[in-house]
Structure formats: C-alpha cells, structure tokens
Amino acid sequence: MHVSHLQLADYRSYEAAYLELEPGVSTFIGPNGQGKTNLVEAIGYVATHSSHRVAHDAPLVRRGAQRAVIRAAVVRHGQTALIELEINPGRANRARLNRSPNTRMRDVLGILHTVLFAPEDLALVKGDPGERRRFLDELLTARAPRYAGVRSDYERVLKQRNALLKSAAAQNLHHRGGRDLPTLDVWDEHLAQIGAELLAARLALVAELQPLAAKAYGELTATQDPISLRYRCSATDEELDTTNRPQLVEILRAALLRARPDELRRGVSLVGPHRDDLQLWLNDLPAKGYASQGESWSYALALRLAGFELLRADGDDPVLLLDDVFAELDAERRRRLASYVRTAEQVLVTAAVPDDVPQELSGARFRVTGGSVERER
Ligand SMILES: Nc1ncnc2c1ncn2[C@@H]1O[C@H](COP(=O)(O)OP(=O)(O)OP(=O)(O)O)[C@@H](O)[C@H]1O
C-alpha cells in the first residue's frame, strides 16, 4: 500500500500543507525543527490514531487553533481510500471515509498500515514495560482492528475495577479479606475473560515475532548473537506455554484470587495484561541494563523490521516511515538497513543532513522549511 496524497490543516507547525507522494522512496530534508517529523507523525496518526511522541492529542493541534485535520489518500490493491481525521482535543475526534460523514473512528483504523522507526524506539529496549506492551498491541490492532475494541474494553474494566479497589482500600476492607465485595468478583471475571483474550493474542504474536526479529537482528548487525523475546505474565512466575484462552482465563482467575489481599490494601489491580512485560534478551542477558547503545538501537530496529515482515506476510506492505534514524547508525548499519527496507512499496525518510541517507535510498526529494514542503525537481 502507499499514501498518494497528504493534506494537513492546523496540524503541529503546519497551517496548511498538501503533498503528492509516489510509491518508492521519498526523502524529506531540512534543518532541525522545520516540520519533517510532523509529517511522518501525521501519517502514523492516520494508521494508529496516536502519536509516537505524545500520549495526548493537544500538542498535535497548531498553537492557537481549535482542531487539526489530516487527510490522506491510501492506495491499496489499486483502490483508493480517502481518510479524513479531525483531531479535537478534549472532545471526540471525528473520521470520514471517502467523504462519508457516517464513519466511526474505528471504521478507518486498520486501512493504512505503517511501521515507524524513530529515535524514540530506543525506549522499546531501554524504557518501561508499557512501551513494549504498546508495541505489541499496536501491531495486533494493525493486523486485526477488532483488538482496538478488546483493548478499550480491557481499559474500561480496569478503570472500574481500580475505582472499586481504591474505595475498598480507603475503607480498609482488606481486614475482611474482601469477602463481602461481590461486585469485585464480577470485575475479576470480566478482567479474566477480556484479559485472557488480549494475553492469548500477545503470546501468539510474540511467537511469530521471535524468528523474524532474530533474523532481522542478525542481518542488521552481521552477528550471530542470539536474541530472545520472552513474555512475562504478571499472573504467574513461570513462562506461559499456552495460548489456549480457557486455560489463560483459569490462570488469571487464580492469580486474581491470590492477589486480592494485596490489591485491597493497595487499591490497584496488580494482575493482568496491563502489568505484563515483553522481556528482550540478547546473548542470554536482558537487553535492558546490559546491551550497549548500539546493540539496543539495533534491537529496536529489529523489532520494527519484524513487525514489517509480519504485516507484509499478511498480504500488503505497510508504509515505512524512517524518522531521523540514519544519524544514529554507523555507515555499515545504515547500508544494511537501507537495503532491507528499500523493497517496501513506499518508504518515507526524514533527515536533517542529506548525506546521512544512504545512496540505496535515492528517490523523490522534498525540502522542508518553516512549515512548507517543496518537491525538488
Ligand atoms: N502544536 C504546535 N503548534 C505549533 N508549532 C508546533 C506544534 N508542535 C510542534 N511545533 C513546532 O514544530 C517544530 C518541530 O517540528 P518537527 O519535530 O517536525 O521538526 P524536525 O524537522 O523533524 O526537526 P529535527 O530535525 O530537529 O528532528 C518545532 O519548531 C515546534 O515548535
């Protein structure tokens, strides 16, 4: 798939921007702070309905404006879908598909697939478990949009359950072991059921990612260093060896029972997919805390490339967004990454310095300065 047009109104530093894009490689060059990342962020937003840089939408709207609009034409298998997103911080965002006003946000999720590589990816390896959970969940949702619903159902259950636990903690109910809290039993069951669905999907995804990430890491670094992805579930100390949902429901139910006194004391949910982690191992050591800067960065790239391979195997190349990644790599790794990604249907690259972009990625070139984007001829 590829994006053939992008139009922005009041998005970040852009009052108005319009670009025509082609399949193949396009490079966006310009000095720091001119709006290169804002462009790829906007395309990523169309795919995931979130930004890789901020957790909330407010910074996406141009200072002084009320709302931002992103319009993107996405060409898939010869058909064009016109997606329009209106970002209204503090209020519901709105979507239109092919100009139809009767579109829900979730109707346009999963039309455009992107894989974004950015300096922030280092947090995949070095950051909190939430970064890795988000990586898995975004990939799940790209492959099967219904997981957006599963994730938001899970978030809702968690919020309700936490509110209940918080008020129980305030009333010191843990002294009675929570026996007279039938509503908590109901929320436990919801959490176990929906949590198991998410857990099963994540475990299956990790199993698929493992060989692809190992291959990508080997190719990027030209080493045989073994990497392994291990899903750590908060419900058990052992490594889970099943993706069977009824079994996972049982495991979560039992863990919730065990955790209840602690949860009532602390007033938060301590068990479930929101507390899990994807541990990344390199050479039989956890990458977090042991891997070098260069190894961590290659690991993060390998995870993104594995995601790319999975989406590609599902039948359509995602659009690759490479935001300022070459500056972080030595010449050899730049070349290796470039030859890996240049086979994708569309690759959009940003760089402050043209020389950072390997020759393998020559293509259309755009100059970005002060909120305007011009194609170089
Ligand atoms: N909501 C906003 N309203 C107005 N301007 C904004 C908004 N958000 C970001 N900006 C501006 O956008 C610019 C940053 O754009 P961007 O991150 O795309 O830069 P870049 O060209 O990728 O730079 P670098 O090469 O340093 O990564 C900054 O000048 C910032 O002040």
The ligand as a MOL file (V3000), in Angstrom:
LIG
                    3D

  0  0  0     0  0            999 V3000
M  V30 BEGIN CTAB
M  V30 COUNTS 31 33 0 0 0
M  V30 BEGIN ATOM
M  V30 1 N 1.1580 22.3240 18.1880 0
M  V30 2 C 2.1220 23.0340 17.5930 0
M  V30 3 N 1.8720 24.2840 17.1400 0
M  V30 4 C 2.8420 24.9950 16.5230 0
M  V30 5 N 4.0850 24.5520 16.2980 0
M  V30 6 C 4.3840 23.3120 16.7330 0
M  V30 7 C 3.4240 22.4890 17.3920 0
M  V30 8 N 4.0160 21.3280 17.7180 0
M  V30 9 C 5.2790 21.4000 17.2820 0
M  V30 10 N 5.5080 22.5790 16.6900 0
M  V30 11 C 6.7650 23.0410 16.0890 0
M  V30 12 O 7.1820 22.1070 15.1090 0
M  V30 13 C 8.5960 22.1350 15.0620 0
M  V30 14 C 9.1610 20.7320 15.1760 0
M  V30 15 O 8.8410 20.0520 14.0370 0
M  V30 16 P 9.4770 18.6080 13.8070 0
M  V30 17 O 9.5310 17.8490 15.0760 0
M  V30 18 O 8.7280 18.0290 12.6810 0
M  V30 19 O 10.9520 19.0170 13.3970 0
M  V30 20 P 12.0060 18.2460 12.5020 0
M  V30 21 O 12.1040 18.9600 11.1980 0
M  V30 22 O 11.7130 16.7990 12.4730 0
M  V30 23 O 13.2950 18.5480 13.3660 0
M  V30 24 P 14.5590 17.6580 13.8030 0
M  V30 25 O 15.4400 17.5580 12.6020 0
M  V30 26 O 15.1440 18.5230 14.8640 0
M  V30 27 O 14.0330 16.3510 14.3160 0
M  V30 28 C 9.1020 22.9280 16.2410 0
M  V30 29 O 9.5500 24.1750 15.7910 0
M  V30 30 C 7.8830 23.0530 17.1120 0
M  V30 31 O 7.8920 24.2390 17.8360 0
M  V30 END ATOM
M  V30 BEGIN BOND
M  V30 1 1 1 2
M  V30 2 1 2 3
M  V30 3 2 2 7
M  V30 4 2 3 4
M  V30 5 1 4 5
M  V30 6 2 5 6
M  V30 7 1 6 7
M  V30 8 1 6 10
M  V30 9 1 7 8
M  V30 10 2 8 9
M  V30 11 1 9 10
M  V30 12 1 10 11
M  V30 13 1 11 12
M  V30 14 1 11 30
M  V30 15 1 12 13
M  V30 16 1 13 14
M  V30 17 1 13 28
M  V30 18 1 14 15
M  V30 19 1 15 16
M  V30 20 2 16 17
M  V30 21 1 16 18
M  V30 22 1 16 19
M  V30 23 1 19 20
M  V30 24 2 20 21
M  V30 25 1 20 22
M  V30 26 1 20 23
M  V30 27 1 23 24
M  V30 28 2 24 25
M  V30 29 1 24 26
M  V30 30 1 24 27
M  V30 31 1 28 29
M  V30 32 1 28 30
M  V30 33 1 30 31
M  V30 END BOND
M  V30 END CTAB
M  END
